[in-house]
């Protein structure tokens, strides 16, 4: 947003996507900050090129160094210039339809398309999703593991920030794709207190929990479907392990190894990475970004 403090605003050039102004006055208000200038030229509502955005995201999230179960980056090509972005957790039909309603140029998600092992045929649900994107020339950017593990914007880091946990870092610092991280609480709490805080902050009931006899001070977690890491978490000696989902063997592992376990929902634990990444892009490039949460009980 741009406001000028005195008269003398002159429009030099204008088209649908670019506004260029020369301003003769003492101060301007840019993004809420008052700044002095003299005969400055400002560019407003300038979109970013699709390739520039993709290169920035790939570098920011280190996606080329991370092996994954799906392609990370631009999955569906749309228009070349991007100003409005819808972010969300999963590129489901409901999110695509909302992006169309919002007249978005791009969608940014954690769960995209073309997963390893899925049928290659473009039929049914896959056809309808892709058809809507292509019809409206909307880009689809998706980052799976790279968005889980980013030390500031990732799902793991964002969950720690939401919960107020101290984020110690990944278990394997030499593996850029390591999704299991550890941290600690400011003070030890009971299992009941810990569970209550999870439900309050995530605004949903837990999927499952296994209590232990100990209070909780140290934690390990992996957002989404990370229940397979419970044995590694137990080996680390932490008091509790948190993830999104639960499998039948998870319960026995928790009980027999004396570690508290909390499954808080795949979707619920992974809402925050895509949101944080979208907000980062809005600040970095002054894009119009809107996070849309299509709820899922999973």
N, C-alpha and C positions, 0 to 999 in steps of 0.2 A: 504494500500500500504506500502511496506517495501523497504527501500534503505539502503545500508551500506556504510560507509565512507572510509573504507580501505579494503585491501585484507584479506582473511581468512574466507570466507563464506563456511561452510561445511554442506551439506545436510545429515542429519542422517536418515530420514525416509520420505517416500513420497507415497501417494496413491491418488485416484481421488478426495478425499474431504479434506485431511489434509496434511499440509506441516509443518515439524518441523525442525528448523535450530538451530545450535549452532554457535555463531558468536564471533570471537576473534578480537575486534577492539575497538575504543574509543567512537564512537557515532553511533546512528542509527536514522533514520527519520521515525517516526510512525505517520500516520495520519496528516502529515504536521508539526509535532513538533520534534525538534532535542533533543534527550535524551542520556545521557551518560550511559554506561553499561560495564560490564566485564564478559565475558563468559556467556552471558545471553542466555536463550532458548526462542524462540518466536514461537507462533503458528499462522499460517496464513491461511486465507480462511477456517476457521473451521466452519462448519454449526451448527445450533442450533437444538436440538431435538424438534419435533413437540409438545410434551407434555410440555416441558419446556417453549416454546414460548406461548402456550395457558395459562399456569398458570401465566406467567408474565403479559400477556395482561389482563386477568381476574382480577388480583389484581390491576394493574395500573388503570383500568377503573371502578373498583368497580362493576363489572357486576352482581355479585351474589346478590347484595343488591337492584337492580333496576328492577322493574316489567316492562315488555315490551310487545310488540305485536308480537314478534318473538324470537327465540332462539338467544342469544348472545354468541359469542365465535366460536369454531370450528363447522361449519355447514356441511362440507363435508370433509371426511378424505382422505388425499393423502399420499405421501411418508413421512417416519418418520424423515428424516433429511432435513432441510430447509436452503438454502443459498441465493437463489434469490427470491425476493418478488415483485409482481406487486400490487400497491395500486390504488384505484379508488373510485368513488362515489357509483356506482351501479354495481352489478354482472350481467350485461346484457351479451348477447351473444357476442357482439363486444368486450367487455373487456376480456371475457374468451378466445376468439380467439387470442387476442393480447398477453395474458399471455402464450398461447401455442407457439406463434411465438417467444416470449422472452425466452422460455424454463424455465419458472418460476416454482418454487417448491410450491409456495403459492400465493393466492390472498387475499388482505386485503381490505374490503369495509365497507361503512356505510349502504348501502341497500343490504341485502342478500336475502335469500329465507325463505320459510316456515312461511309465515305471518298468523296471527290468522284470521280465516275465509276464507282463500283461499282454493280452491279445493285440496283434498289430492291426487288425481290421478296423477301419473307421466306420463303425455302424452304431446304431442305437444311441445310447447316452453320449458316447464319445463324438459321434457325428453331430449331434445337436449342439453340444458345447462348442466344438470347433466351428460349426456353421455360423453360430451367433457371433463369435469373435471375428471371423473373416468377413461376414456381412457388414459389420460396423467398423471394420478396419482398426480393431483394438489389439494392441500389443499385449502379450502375456509374458511376464518375467516371473520365474520361480527359482527359489533357492532353498534347498532342503538342508542337508548337513551343514553347508556353509553358514546358514542362518541359525542353526542350533548352537554352533560353537564359537561364534564371534565373541570376543571378550567383553564387549560393551553393549552391542546391539542384539546379540544372540538370545535365543529363548532361555538358555540356562542362566545367562547373566541377568536378563530381565526378570526372571522369576526370583532370583536372589534379591534384586533391588525391590521388587514388590513386597517380598516377605521380610525384608530387613535383615537378611543373612549376610555375614561377611563372606565374600567370594574369594576362596583361596586359589582356585584355578583348576585346570584339567588334571586328571590322574596321570596321564602320559603327556608331558610337556613337549615331547619330540614327535608326537603324532598330531598333525594339523587337523585330523578328523575325529579326535578323541571326544566323544560326547558325554563321558562320565566326569563329573566335577565334584569338588568337595568344598566345604565351608563350615562355618560355625556360628552359633548364636551368641548374643551378648551375655545371656545367662541361661542356665539350664532350666528346662521346663518339663512338666509331666507330659505323657502321651496325650492325655485329654486336652491339655492346654495347647499343645502343638496342633492337634487335629482341628480344634476349634478355630485357631488362627488361620490355618489353611483354608477352611471353609469360608471364613469371613472375608479373607483377602481375594479368594478366587470366585466368590459369590456363587458357590454351588456346593452340594453335598459330596463327600468323598465317595469314590467308587468302592473302595475297600481299605481296610486298615488291619494291621497286626501289631498289637502292643508288645512291649518288652517290660522287664522289671526295672530297667534303668531310666533315669531322666535323660532328656535329650539336650545335648550341647553341641556335638559334632554331627554333621550331616553329609551325605553324598546324594546326588540327584542327576537325573537325565530326563529331560522333558519328553513328552510323547510316549512312544512305545519302547521304553527302556527297561522293562522288567527283567530282561535277561542279564542285566548287570548286577543283580542283587548279590550273587556270590562274590563278585569282585568287591562290592561295597562292604560285605561282611569281612572279607580278608583285610580290608583297610582298617577295621576296628572302629568304624564310626557308630554312633548311637542309632541313627535312623537313615533309611533310604527312601527317597521320594521319586516317583515317576508318574506317568499318566495312566498306564494300563496294568492289568494283572493277568497272569496265567495260572493254571492249576498248580504247577510246581513251585511258583513263587511263594505261596503260603507256607508250604513245608520248609522251604529254605529259610524263610524269616523265623519261623517257630524254632527250628532246630539249631539255628546259629545265634539266636538271642538278639536279633536286630529288629528294631521297630520298622514297619513298612507302611507306606501310605501311597495308594493309587488315587490320584486327584483328578484324573480325566485327561485324555490325550489332547482334546481341543482346549480345555481349560488351562493346561500348563503351557500351551504354545500360542496363545493369543498375542503375546506381548512382543515377540521378535519382529513380526511383520509390521506391527504398529510403530515400534521404535524406529525401524528402518525407513518407513514412510515419512515419519516426522523428521528424520535426519535429512532426507532428500528435500523436504519442504524448506528446511533451513538453508541447506547447502546451495540449492538452485532456485529458491523462491518459486517452487512449483505448488500447484493447488492439489493437495493430497488429502484424501478422506479415507479413514479406516472404517470398514463396514464389517461388523461381527455377525456372521451367519451361525447361529448357535447350533451346537451338537452336544448331545448328552454323553457321547463316547469319551 
